[in-house]
């Protein structure tokens, strides 16, 4: 779902938040008022619900570069423990996951591929 959403917003970035239970991400949460541009996703964080199942964020880099920008690193530190960046061409292997310190972490995709 995340890869398809990333593809559907080209040439702009896609962005959402991640919901998890028992360390399994099961849903994305769209934030009202999110601005998606060619080189940025701006979340209106005052619209973020108080929801303790939100564990982090996901956004796409249409350039294909899955490394976090300085703005990404700043956002990671304030918005949860797990952050995913997807990259063009948005195959199941075209992503990287990071913690709130922007250190790469491993993430396993469960279910049918």
RARA-V50394 format. One record per backbone hydrogen bond with DSSP energy under -1.0 kcal/mol. NH is the residue of the N-H (numbers start at 0). CO is the residue of the C=O. If there is no record, write none. Layout:
[[NH CO] [NH CO]]
This chain:
[[4 0] [5 1] [6 2] [7 3] [9 6] [11 8] [12 36] [15 57] [16 28] [17 55] [18 26] [19 52] [20 23] [23 20] [25 18] [26 18] [28 16] [33 30] [34 41] [36 39] [41 34] [44 42] [46 43] [47 44] [50 48] [53 50] [54 17] [56 81] [57 15] [58 83] [59 13] [60 85] [63 60] [72 68] [73 69] [74 70] [75 71] [76 72] [77 74] [80 54] [81 54] [82 97] [83 56] [84 95] [85 58] [86 93] [87 60] [89 86] [93 90] [94 92] [95 84] [97 82] [98 102] [101 98] [104 96]]
